[in-house]
Amino acid sequence: MALAAGLVAVLGVLHSADTLLTTGTRVPGTVVSVATPPKGTRWIDVSFRADGRLVTERIDRSSTAAYTPGERVTVVFDPADPGRARTTTETGLSENGVDFAWIGVGLVLLCFLVAATGAVGWSRRSRAVRRTAGTRAQPPSSSRPAPAVA
């Protein structure tokens, strides 16, 4: 169940970014700043007009595109929530976050496999005990010949 929930969450986030690209409002925007840290999430700040006001949003970068401040980009945003924005080339999803989510799904799957393997082992043991129920364990046979009775 946890595996299914994790998988649905990851796929839902990916689908949400794709849906925004097809249903969102497209407007011209300008790159305000660019961050490319050696570790962590890379992002750009873009400004664009939504409902007549200037909006600046941080968009996590998922591509290897090189941006410079002042560069023009096409921004796609949700008219009901202009804070939900992306560009036509950037999903707005952190590659680290999506990777981390997939790692979580993988860990849940690994735990499921370990539990299933344990359950199979216990099931086999339970059947073996039921098959031999009521019988006495025989002492191991020895390789020495039985002593002769005189």
N, C-alpha and C positions, 0 to 999 in steps of 0.2 A: 504494500500500500504506500509506504514512504517512497519507494522507487518510482511508482507511478506519479505520485504528487511532485517529486523533484523533476521528473521528466516533463510533466505538463507545465511546470513553472518555467523551465528553460525554454521549451518550445513556445510558450505563451509570450515570453519576452521577445524572442526572435520574431514571432508573428506580429507583435505590436509594432516593432520598428518597420516591418514591411508594410503593414496596414497604413501607418502614418505616411509612408512614401506614396501610396496610391490614393489616399483620401484627404491628405492634408492640403493646406493652402501654401502655394509656392510664391515666394517673394525674393527680390534681390537682397542680399545681405553683405556685410563687410566684416572681414576678420579683424578683430580688435587686438587680440593677443594670442600667442602660441606658446604652449608648454610641451617640452619634450624632455622630461626627466630621465636620468639613466635607469631608474627603477620606478615602477608604478604606472599609473594611467597617464597617457598623453591626451591633451585636450586643446581645443581652441575656444576662444570667446568670440562670438559673432553678434553683431548688432543688426537689427532689422526692424521694419515698421509693421506693427500689428494693431489694427483698430485705431489707426492714426497716432499711435504713441510709439516712441522708440524703445525697443526691448533689447536687452543684452543677455544672452544665454551662454552657458558653458556646455560644449558638446564634446563628449569623449570621442577620441579618434580611434577608428577601427581599421583605417587604411594606412598605407605608408606614404600618402601624399605629403609633400612639403608645402607648408603654408607660410605666408609672410603677412605681417600686419598691413592692413589696407587692401588686401586682396579681395576681390569680389567673389562671392559664392552664392549659390541658390539655396535658400533656407526653406525647409518644409516644416510647417508648424500646425498644431491643432488649434483651430479657431476658438474652441471652447476653453482651451488652456494653452496660451502662447508659450508658457514655460516648457511645454512638451514639444521640443524642436529637434531637428536634425538637418543635415545638408543632404544633397542628392548623392554625395559620395561617402558620407559618414553616417553610420547607423545611429550614433549617439550612445552606443553600448560600449562599455569598457571591455576590451578583449580580456583583461585580467579577471573582471567580474564574471564574464561568461565562462571562461576557462575554469574558474573556481567553482562555478555551479556544476559544470560537467564533472569535476573532481568529486564533488559531493554525491552526484548520481552514481559515479563509479564506486565510491565507498559503500553506499547503500547496497549496490548490487553485490559487491564482495561480501558484505555481511550476510546477505541473503544466501549466497552460495555456501558460505561456511555453515550457516544454520541448517540448510538443506542437507549438506553432507553429514552433519551430526545427527539429524533426524533419521536419515537412511541407516546409519550405523546403529542407532538405538532400536530402530524397527527390526533390523536383522537379529540383534541380540535378544530382543523380546520374543521373536518367533522361535529362536533356538531354545530358550528357556522353556517355552510352552511345549515344544516338541519333546523335551526330555523330562517334563514334570512327572513326578512319581517314580522315577527310576533312580536307583542308587548309583552313585559314581563308582566305577570299578577301579581298583588300584591298578596302577600301571603294571604291565607284564614285565617280568624280568627275563633276562637272557640266560640266567643260570638254570640248569636242570633241577627239577624237584628232587628233594632227597628221597632215597630209596627207603621204603618201609620194610622192616625186617620181620 
